[in-house]
Amino acid sequence: MVTVGADTVWAEDSGGDGQVLVLMHEHVGDSRMWDPIWPALTAAFRVIRYDVRGYGRSPAATEGYSLLGDLRVVLDYFGIERAHFAGCSGGGGIIIDLALAEPDRVRSLILLCPGISGYDWPAEPETDAEFEKLTAAGDEDGLVELIVGIWGKSGPDALVTEMARSAVRGWPSAELAVPDEPAFGRLGEIRAPTVLMVGDLDRAALIDSNEQAAARIPGCQLIRMPGVDHFPTMREPQLILDTILSHCAH
């Protein structure tokens, strides 16, 4: 458990003396999203992952906090000055923020369907109303079903369902996160070698934001994943693994 402000987060360090790879989980799940490729990654790198406040094995947040600030604390705790970073969804957004704030810390970026701050996401009043109704009713199972229906278009999967449940339990803590500086308008400043992967069964707005991001990030490689939704490591683990290994070898 790593102390972050008034709270703690659960973190894991595989150890070893190889190049460092830091994994950031999506915010419709927790760090278990990396389980399908964890053994292969730890055979090739020293790998670090953690659950952000309130998700997975990390206790709920008790104060306002910065997701980027917590990442910095975890890196400092493990003595990481420079690393490769792979992040999914909201986790991808956090490592983009780090690449803009501290470019010397980032050897490369692997972005899996990243959620990028500053993108003008279209209004979704019906979806918002459904979330609010289920939340007010305390209907955790209903919220899990709604998340899977929205983000899990590739079909039923036990780990996907567990990720959605972790997200529901993590939302109260996520609401305490203080937004960092919007990144979408600054993507052209990124200098780290970057690959961005997005599935064709993801949300239309998410796909649009990712296509625009890949065009804005200098030299970014865009990889489209047929039949993949917002849970890529559970849908195409071998493709994700091969891409990380190849990209970090450059």
VENDA-V887350 format. One record per helix or strand of 2 or more residues. SS is the DSSP state (alpha for helix, beta for strand). FROM is the first residue (numbers start at 1). TO is the last residue. If there is no record, write none. Layout:
SS;FROM;TO + SS;FROM;TO
This chain:
beta;2;4 + beta;7;9 + beta;11;13 + beta;20;24 + alpha;31;44 + beta;46;50 + alpha;67;77 + beta;83;88 + alpha;90;101 + alpha;103;105 + beta;106;112 + alpha;125;136 + alpha;140;151 + alpha;158;174 + alpha;184;189 + beta;193;199 + alpha;204;216 + beta;221;225 + alpha;232;235 + alpha;237;248
